[in-house]
Amino acid sequence: MKVMVRTIMKVFPGKIAEAMEFERKHMAIANRVLGISGKCYRPLSGGGDTMRTIVSEGEFDSLAAFEAHPEKMGADSEMRALMPKFEEVIESMEVEFYLPMP
């Protein structure tokens, strides 16, 4: 059963360019380590905090595959170097899970 995972990140003020670059690197690492091709979005319009939002999506073969991904990603030296940088630019994060409709 496939699972689509959507991560919604709120970025600290003035850090959107850095956060977008870090997320591009994160997606490339996920592709290399996990074999998943994610997508990343940013709002086209909106006011206030909306413009400090990044949304990324990735599809996993199962919930178990998603649950195993932190260990696999954490074993990657490039990902371990990237994570502290994310912590400096991401104010908050929500993760949502979706099942494909039959």
N, C-alpha and C positions, 0 to 999 in steps of 0.2 A: 504494500500500500504506500504509494508516494505521499510525501508531505512537503508542502511549500511553507517555508519559514520566512517571515517578514520581520525585519529589524528596523525600528524607527528610532533614530538618534537625534537628540536635541543637542546642538553644538553651543559651546560658550560664545558670547559675543566676540566678534572679530576673529574667529578661528575657523570659519567655514572653508576657506581655501585649503588650509592645512588638513582639516578633517576629510575633505573630498579626496585629497591626495593619499591620505592614509587608507581610506576605504578602497580606493583603486588598487593599492598595493595588497590590501587584505583579500580582495576578490581574486587577484592574480595568484596569491598563495593558495587560496582555497581551490582554485582550479588545478593548480599543480599537485597539491597534497591530497585533495579529496576527489578530484575529477569532476567537480561541479562548476557549472557556468552560472554565475549569479548576475543579477542586474541591479543597477543603482540609479536612484532617482533623487531629484531635488525639486521643490515646489516651483511652479512657474509664476504663481501669483499668490497673494495673501498678505496679511499685515502682521505686525508684531513679531512674535517668535516663529511664525511660520517659515520665514526665510532662513531660519537657522536649523532647518530640518533636513536630514538625509534619510532616505528609505532604501534599504537593500533587501533583495529577495534571492532566495536560493532554493532549489528543489533537491530533496533527499529521497532515496529509494524507500526509506522507512523511518519511523520514529526512532528505532534502535540505531540506525545509521546517524541520525542527528545526535543522539545521546553519546555516541562514540566519537563524534568529531572534535570535542575539546582536547581529548588526549592526543589525537593525531595532529591537530594543529599546534598544540603545545610542544610537541616533539620537534617541531621545525624551528631551526635557529633564527630564520628571518622573521617568523611570526613572534617568537619570544622577544626579539628586539623591537618589533613594532608595537606591541601591547602597551608598554609604558607611555609611548607617545600618544596613543589613543586616549589614555586616561587624562592627559593634559588638555584635551580639546572637547571631550564628550561630557556634557552636563548630566544627561540622563538617557536611558535607553529602555525601550519596550520591545518584547519579542512576542510575535503572534504566530500561531500555527494554523494552517489551512489544509483540508483534504480536498482532492479533486472531486468534482461532481461526476457521478456515473452517467 
